[in-house]
Amino acid sequence: MSEGWIGLDQVAWLWTAERGENEMFNRIAPVPAAGASSTLPTSRRTFGRRLGLSAAGLALAGCAASRPSADSAPVEAPVDQELVPAQDAASQAAVTPDAALALLADGNARFVAGTPARRDYGGQIRATAAAQYPFAVVLGCIDSRVPIETVFDQGIGDIFSARVAGNIVNTELLGSMEFACRLAGSKLVVVLGHTSCGAVKGAISSARLGNLTQLVQKIDPAVEAIEGERDVDNAGYVDGVAEENVRMVIAEIRRDSAVLATMEQERAIRIVGGMYDVSTGVVRFI
Ligand SMILES: [Zn+2]
């Protein structure tokens, strides 16, 4: 019996030669990364569906998600589209750090295009009740416009979400990410900043308010590092500081978490940054 996957834009076909059938799986393809093939579960069909990974997503790994067309309209997932199962031990084990990044890039492309994967939350709740196998942890801002699972089109049990104003790190957040990767098996750390960030604006304007004072001061080094008119209405400056803050937070993670730094050096995980544009929905990985 021979099987072959054929990537066709957003669609992948599983060709089963023995049965002489073509079966279409909307936006699904297997993980292609080196090292993954040896651990692929026996059922590629289930595996691919669980990952929800398309050929486009693979191409997007390590680079920006595609920009939406201006006239793209939201559409409902077709009712006959295959349901995406929750992650399980086998699918998590087979995901490489590069493939994890591709899964997020592909999910963001679906979000932007208005073509989310079809999920049965009830089924995913039942499937993950006993254990969870998320493939990534995302450190993002609390901003209401950047709901992490939504902008990456992920379901229940797919990713860990750590959220704090300004996507800064502290001991508790480092510990959370260490849990996600070292104990719970995630393969990717994403620090996700965003445009028009209120915490960044607070740092630029030296905001002082209760405990918020200490929080925004953690962004001061990024403010100092970026040249430009320090004005919260200077969008280019604000977003430049936000991106610099992402880079500095990644440096802090590597400096202050021996657990994560070692895992990255051993290529067990990747640590990457991203910027979410609140006006387009697009995540640009940096
Ligand atoms: Zn923010």
Residues whose N, C-alpha, C, O or C-beta is under 5 A from the ligand:
A	BS01	ZN	C141 D143 G166 C197 G198 A199
